Amino acid sequence: MSETELDLEVKTPRRKTRQNKIVDILATKVACKECSLHQLCLPSSIDGNDLEKLDNIIERKRPLKRNDHLFQVGGQFTSIYVVRSGSLKTYSPTVDGQEQVTGFHLPGELLGLDAIGKGMHPCAAKALETTSVCEVPFENLELLAQELPTLQHQLLRLMSKEIFDDQELMLLLGKKTAEARLSAFLLSISLRFKQRGFSSTEFYLSMSRNDIANYLGLAVETVSRMFTRFQEDGIIDAERKHIVINDREAMQQIAGINECCEDIAAEETQKTL
């Protein structure tokens, strides 16, 4: 069964809330001083003059088209990147020539920190749609961080978050049921959109069912079946990549988490601000 056919299996949502602020990643453009998402990747205490210094070393690359690579496995590490608009996935090649998806990156999120240690990228980053990024040359960033202690502290916090995210992924993949994995994934995406000022109950998924299944360690047929089951139970509405969460509490119960756990995750992200 093709990916398109799997997407078409999902039922048309029964209702859409026009009042909600729905995020369409293609329309989410973030640019340092005027960037509405700059507090997601910059320390909140940085002042205007220091922000201008940082802005001067940032290079804004030409937009990536869908399936374009930002960097490849084994590529030399020279910069870290911040997503301005669109989204990317990171993946590592497997021994049998397949891809293992390791993450999805939304506006305001950073890529490339995992390459600092060895000086080369351990994974590849591919655009899921038309995507713009800010490129921050790491050598220049290190020099500037020596002048700005808050920026240096922020880098350490972001590296800490990388470790936290890896632990979260291991916990997610350790969940026994497919329902729990998919529920936890949708709640995670929901929380990340909320932190960007968008609706946490209605959003678009830029990643394919195949990529979601790969990331969660499930068969794509299983993921499609879970989406259908969640709709039949009234937990969500889904039309292709448009998702509406109707019953958050039910989803939290399936995932084995509660609002307290989500608050902790939100606080961990806020520590990077």
C-alpha positions as CSV (number, residue, x, y, z in Angstrom):
1,M,0.0,0.0,0.0
2,S,1.5,3.4,-1.0
3,E,2.0,6.3,1.5
4,T,-0.6,8.3,-0.4
5,E,-3.2,5.5,0.0
6,L,-2.4,5.3,3.7
7,D,-2.9,9.0,4.1
8,L,-6.3,8.7,2.3
9,E,-7.4,6.1,4.8
10,V,-7.7,8.8,7.4
11,K,-11.2,10.1,7.8
12,T,-12.3,13.7,7.1
13,P,-12.5,15.6,10.4
14,R,-16.0,16.3,11.7
15,R,-15.3,19.8,12.8
16,K,-12.6,22.5,12.5
17,T,-12.2,25.3,14.9
18,R,-11.7,28.5,12.9
19,Q,-11.0,30.5,16.1
20,N,-8.0,28.4,16.9
21,K,-4.6,29.6,15.7
22,I,-3.6,26.8,13.4
23,V,0.1,26.5,12.4
24,D,1.0,26.0,8.8
25,I,4.7,25.5,8.9
26,L,5.2,26.9,5.4
27,A,3.6,30.1,6.5
28,T,5.7,30.4,9.7
29,K,8.6,32.7,8.8
30,V,11.0,33.7,11.5
31,A,13.9,36.1,10.8
32,C,17.2,37.8,15.0
33,K,15.7,41.1,16.2
34,E,12.3,40.7,14.6
35,C,12.2,36.9,15.0
36,S,9.1,35.9,16.9
37,L,10.8,32.7,18.0
38,H,14.2,34.0,19.0
39,Q,13.6,33.2,22.7
40,L,13.4,29.6,21.8
41,C,17.1,29.5,20.8
42,L,18.5,32.6,22.5
43,P,19.0,33.6,26.2
44,S,16.2,35.9,27.3
45,S,18.7,38.1,29.1
46,I,20.6,39.1,25.9
47,D,20.3,42.8,25.2
48,G,19.9,44.7,22.0
49,N,23.6,45.4,21.5
50,D,24.6,41.9,22.1
51,L,21.8,40.6,20.0
52,E,23.2,42.8,17.1
53,K,26.6,41.2,17.5
54,L,25.1,37.8,17.3
55,D,23.0,38.8,14.3
56,N,26.2,40.0,12.5
57,I,27.7,36.5,12.5
58,I,24.5,34.7,11.4
59,E,24.2,33.7,7.7
60,R,20.8,33.2,6.3
61,K,21.0,30.5,3.7
62,R,18.8,30.2,0.6
63,P,15.6,28.2,1.3
64,L,15.9,24.4,1.0
65,K,13.5,22.6,-1.2
66,R,11.7,19.5,-0.1
67,N,14.2,16.6,0.2
68,D,17.2,18.9,0.0
69,H,19.9,18.1,2.5
70,L,21.2,20.7,5.0
71,F,24.2,18.4,5.8
72,Q,25.1,14.8,5.2
73,V,26.5,12.0,7.4
74,G,30.2,12.4,7.9
75,G,30.2,16.0,6.6
76,Q,32.6,18.4,8.3
77,F,31.1,20.3,11.2
78,T,31.5,24.1,10.7
79,S,28.2,25.6,11.9
80,I,25.0,25.0,13.9
81,Y,21.7,25.8,12.4
82,V,18.4,27.3,13.6
83,V,15.2,26.5,11.7
84,R,13.5,29.8,10.6
85,S,10.6,28.3,8.7
86,G,9.5,24.9,7.5
87,S,10.9,21.7,9.1
88,L,13.6,19.0,8.8
89,K,14.2,15.5,9.8
90,T,17.5,14.0,10.9
91,Y,18.4,10.4,10.2
92,S,21.2,8.0,10.2
93,P,21.8,5.3,7.5
94,T,21.5,1.7,8.6
95,V,23.7,-1.2,7.6
96,D,21.1,-2.4,5.1
97,G,21.0,1.0,3.3
98,Q,17.8,2.2,4.9
99,E,17.2,5.3,7.0
100,Q,16.7,5.5,10.7
101,V,14.8,8.7,11.6
102,T,16.3,10.3,14.8
103,G,14.3,13.5,15.0
104,F,12.1,16.2,13.6
105,H,13.0,19.9,13.9
106,L,10.5,22.7,13.9
107,P,10.9,26.6,13.7
108,G,13.1,27.9,16.5
109,E,14.9,24.6,17.0
110,L,18.6,23.9,16.5
111,L,20.5,21.3,14.6
112,G,24.2,20.3,14.5
113,L,25.1,20.3,18.2
114,D,25.7,16.6,18.2
115,A,28.6,17.2,15.7
116,I,30.7,19.3,18.0
117,G,32.5,16.4,19.7
118,K,33.9,14.7,16.7
119,G,33.9,17.5,14.3
120,M,31.7,15.7,11.8
121,H,28.0,15.1,11.5
122,P,26.8,11.7,12.8
123,C,23.5,12.1,11.0
124,A,22.0,13.8,8.0
125,A,19.4,16.5,7.9
126,K,16.8,16.6,5.1
127,A,14.0,19.2,4.5
128,L,10.5,17.9,4.8
129,E,9.2,20.9,2.9
130,T,10.4,24.3,1.8
131,T,12.6,25.3,4.7
132,S,14.7,28.3,5.7
133,V,17.5,28.1,8.3
134,C,20.0,30.5,10.0
135,E,23.6,29.2,9.8
136,V,25.8,30.2,12.8
137,P,29.5,29.5,12.1
138,F,30.7,27.7,15.2
139,E,34.1,29.3,15.3
140,N,32.6,32.8,15.3
141,L,30.0,31.7,17.9
142,E,32.8,30.5,20.2
143,L,34.6,33.8,20.0
144,L,31.5,35.7,20.6
145,A,30.5,33.5,23.6
146,Q,33.8,34.5,25.3
147,E,32.5,38.0,25.2
148,L,29.0,37.1,26.3
149,P,28.8,34.8,29.3
150,T,25.0,34.5,28.9
151,L,25.5,33.1,25.4
152,Q,28.1,30.6,26.6
153,H,25.7,29.5,29.3
154,Q,23.0,29.1,26.7
155,L,25.2,26.8,24.6
156,L,25.7,24.5,27.6
157,R,21.9,24.5,28.3
158,L,21.2,23.6,24.6
159,M,23.7,20.7,24.8
160,S,21.9,19.6,28.0
161,K,18.6,19.6,26.2
162,E,20.1,17.4,23.4
163,I,20.8,14.8,26.1
164,F,17.4,15.2,27.6
165,D,15.8,14.8,24.2
166,D,17.8,11.6,23.6
167,Q,16.6,10.2,26.9
168,E,13.0,11.1,26.0
169,L,13.3,9.2,22.7
170,M,14.6,6.1,24.5
171,L,11.7,6.3,26.9
172,L,9.3,6.7,24.0
173,L,10.6,3.7,22.1
174,G,10.5,1.7,25.4
175,K,6.8,2.0,25.6
176,K,5.2,-1.3,24.9
177,T,2.2,-0.5,22.8
178,A,1.9,1.2,19.4
179,E,-1.0,3.4,20.8
180,A,1.3,4.7,23.6
181,R,4.1,5.5,21.2
182,L,1.9,7.4,18.8
183,S,0.0,9.2,21.6
184,A,3.3,10.4,23.2
185,F,4.5,11.5,19.8
186,L,1.4,13.6,19.0
187,L,1.5,15.1,22.5
188,S,5.1,16.1,22.0
189,I,4.4,17.8,18.7
190,S,1.4,19.5,20.3
191,L,3.5,20.8,23.2
192,R,6.2,22.1,20.8
193,F,3.6,24.0,18.8
194,K,2.1,25.5,22.0
195,Q,5.6,26.8,23.0
196,R,5.6,28.7,19.7
197,G,2.3,30.4,20.4
198,F,0.2,28.2,18.1
199,S,-2.7,25.9,18.8
200,S,-1.8,22.8,20.7
201,T,-5.0,21.1,19.6
202,E,-5.0,21.7,15.8
203,F,-1.9,21.6,13.6
204,Y,-0.3,20.1,10.5
205,L,2.2,17.3,10.4
206,S,4.9,17.9,7.8
207,M,6.4,14.4,8.2
208,S,5.0,11.4,6.3
209,R,3.4,8.4,7.9
210,N,6.5,6.4,6.9
211,D,8.8,8.8,8.7
212,I,6.6,8.7,11.8
213,A,6.5,4.9,11.8
214,N,10.3,4.8,11.3
215,Y,10.9,7.2,14.2
216,L,8.6,5.3,16.5
217,G,9.9,1.9,15.5
218,L,6.6,0.7,14.1
219,A,5.3,-0.6,10.8
220,V,3.6,2.1,8.7
221,E,0.5,0.0,8.5
222,T,0.3,0.0,12.3
223,V,0.6,3.8,12.4
224,S,-2.1,4.2,9.9
225,R,-4.3,1.8,11.8
226,M,-3.7,3.7,15.1
227,F,-4.7,7.0,13.5
228,T,-7.9,5.4,12.3
229,R,-8.6,3.9,15.7
230,F,-8.0,7.2,17.5
231,Q,-10.6,8.8,15.1
232,E,-13.1,6.1,15.7
233,D,-12.7,6.6,19.4
234,G,-13.2,10.4,19.0
235,I,-9.8,11.2,20.4
236,I,-8.6,13.0,17.3
237,D,-9.8,14.1,13.8
238,A,-7.3,13.7,11.0
239,E,-7.5,14.6,7.3
240,R,-4.2,13.6,5.7
241,K,-1.7,15.7,7.7
242,H,-4.2,18.0,9.4
243,I,-4.6,16.9,13.0
244,V,-7.2,18.0,15.6
245,I,-6.9,16.7,19.2
246,N,-10.4,16.3,20.7
247,D,-9.6,14.4,23.9
248,R,-6.2,15.3,25.4
249,E,-6.9,13.5,28.6
250,A,-7.6,10.2,26.8
251,M,-4.4,10.6,24.8
252,Q,-2.4,11.3,28.0
253,Q,-3.8,8.1,29.5
254,I,-2.9,6.1,26.5
255,A,0.6,7.5,26.5
256,G,1.0,6.9,30.2
257,I,1.7,10.5,31.1
258,N,-0.2,13.3,32.7
259,E,-0.3,17.1,32.7
260,C,2.4,17.1,35.4
261,C,4.8,15.2,33.1
262,E,4.0,17.6,30.2
263,D,4.7,20.6,32.5
264,I,8.1,19.1,33.4
265,A,8.9,18.7,29.7
266,A,7.8,22.3,29.1
267,E,10.0,23.5,32.0
268,E,13.0,21.7,30.6
269,T,12.5,23.5,27.3
270,Q,12.0,26.8,29.1
271,K,15.4,26.3,30.8
272,T,17.0,26.9,27.4
273,L,15.5,30.4,27.1
